[in-house]
Amino acid sequence: MLLAQNIKKLVIAMATFSLLSGCAALTSQTLDLHPELNVTRQLDKNTRIVVQPEDIRLNKTIGFRETGKTPPPQILLQDSKLLLQHTIEHALEDMGIRRFFAGEFTLGLKLVELNYKATKQGLKQVVDVDIRIDVDLSKANKRYTGSYKTNKQQTFLGTPSEEENEKIITELVTENMNLIVNDPKLLDFIQFN
């Protein structure tokens, strides 16, 4: 009798856990990304550069998880400006720069697009992600501008987990920002102006 009661409690507990974890896996998701960039060049450590990030996306929602629920759970970015600023400053530190204040260079970063689109194909989901960051680097009356776009596609069996979503979006952001910090024209502008 005691064994039957314990089994019943265990079954109820497991069913409750399954329901709760299933719901948790299908909720909205807020991403806190920490991309690590790879730099290939060193710059003068006495360079002064102020990084000014902006998020000019009209819609702050990156996209929606394809769960079959209405409304679909959305995917958001926790702090886009902090993401841009810290990631670029860390990369510049790896290049030797330590002085992040005004007086010489101003590096404007604009997050123009960051999109996530999941499409069901039978039991699979195809996820397309893309990003665009515009850069405006200036010193006195000289200026360098660039636009950096990256996209990725990945197929998942079923709805991607939060970890899988975070991984593909982190990879996208990392690839895109690596283009910026390794752009030879941008680095030449800093080095030779």
N, C-alpha and C positions, 0 to 999 in steps of 0.2 A: 504493500500500500504506500509506504513512504517513498519507495523507488518510483512508483507511478506518478506521485505528486511532484517529485523532483524533475522527472522527465517532462511533465506538463509545464512546469515553471520554465524549464530550459527552452522548450519549444516556443512558449509565449515570448520569452526574452529575445530569442533569436529572430522571431518574426517582427517584433517591435524594432530591433536593431536594423533589420533589413529594410523596413519601411522608412525609418529615419535616415539611414545612410543613403537609401535610394533617392529620397527627397533632397538630401543635402547635395547629392551629386548633380542635381538638375536645377540648382538655384542660379541666380545672377552671380557674376564673378567680377571681382575687382582685382586687377593685376598690380603687383608691386615689383617692377622689373629692375634687375641689377646687371645690365650687360657689361661684360669685360672686353675691352677693345685691345687689339694688337697693333702696336705702332712700329714703324720701320725706320724712323728718322729721329735725330736729336736736334733740338733747337737751342738758341742762346738762353741760358737760365735767367738772364736779366731782362728778358722780354716781359713787358707788362701787357696783360690782355684781360679785358673784362668780358665775361660771357653773359649774353642777354637772351634768355629763352622766351619763346612765346608759343602758345597753342592757339592757332587761328582756325581750327576745325569748327565748322558750323554746328556739327553734332558731336558731342563728346562721347557718345556710344560708339565703341569700336565695331560691334556687331552683335549678333544674337546666336545663342546656342540652339541648335536644331533638336528639340526634345519632343515635339508634338504638342507641347502645352501652349495655351494662349492666355496672356501674352507670353511670347518666348522670353526666357531669361537673357538678360543683356550682359555684355562684357564691357567693362570700363577700365580706365587706367587710373591708378591711385593719384599720382601727382606728376603730370606730364612735364611741367617746367623744371621741377627738381630732377627728374630723370634726365632731361637734356643737359642741364647744367652740370650735374655731378659726373655724368658719364664723360662728357667732353673735357671737363677740368681734370679728371683722373687720367685721361689719355694724354693731355698736355703735360701733366706732371711726369708721366712716363717718358715724355720727350725732353724733360729737363726744366720746363717752365714752372716757376713757383710763385709768381707774382700776379694774382688775379684781382687787379683793380684798375680803374680808369687811368688814362694818361698817355697811352700809346695806341694799342689796337682795341677795337671793339668788334666782337664776334657775335653777330645776331643769328640765332637759330630759330626757325619757324617750323613747327610741326603742322604741315598743311593737310596731310591725309594719314590715317591709320585705320585700315578696314579689315574686317573678318567676315567671311561669308561661307556658311556651311550649306551644302546641297546633299540631300539624301539620294542615294542610288542603290535601291534594294536594301540590303542590310548594312551597306557601307555609307560613309559620309565623306565627301570630298570638301576639304577646307582650303579656301583661297584667302591669302592675306597679302596686303600691300601697304607700303608706307612711302611717304614723300616728305623730305625735310629740305627746306630752302636755307641757304647760308648767305649772309651779307657780312663780309669782313672788310673793315675800313681802318685806315690810318691817315689822319689829316684829310687831305682832299683826294686820296687814292682809295680805290675800292675794288674788291673782288667778290663776285657773286657766283653761286652755283646752286643747282637743284639736283637732289639725289633721290632716285626712286629705286625701290626693290620690291619684288614680289616672290611669293612661294606658294606651292600647292602640295598638300599631303592628303593621303587617303587613310581613313580610320575604319575599323570594324565597329560599327555602332557609333554612339555619341562620344566624342572625345571627352576625356576626364578634364578636370580643372588643371591637373599637372600637365597633361598633353597640350592643352590650350596655351598655358604659360610657356611651355617649352618652344612651341612653334613661333609664338609672337616674340619671345626673347631672341630666338635665332634670327628672325626677320629684322628686329631693331638693331641687333649686333652687326649683322651684315651691312645694313644701311649706314650705321654710324662709323663702321670701319672704312667705308668709302670716303667719308668726310675727312677723317683724321689721317688718311693715307693718300689724299688727293695731292699729287705733286705740285699742281698749280697753286693750290691754297697754301701749301707749305713753303713754296718758293716766295709767295707774297709775304709771308711772315719773316722768312729768313733774309730776304734781300731788300726790304723796305724799312 
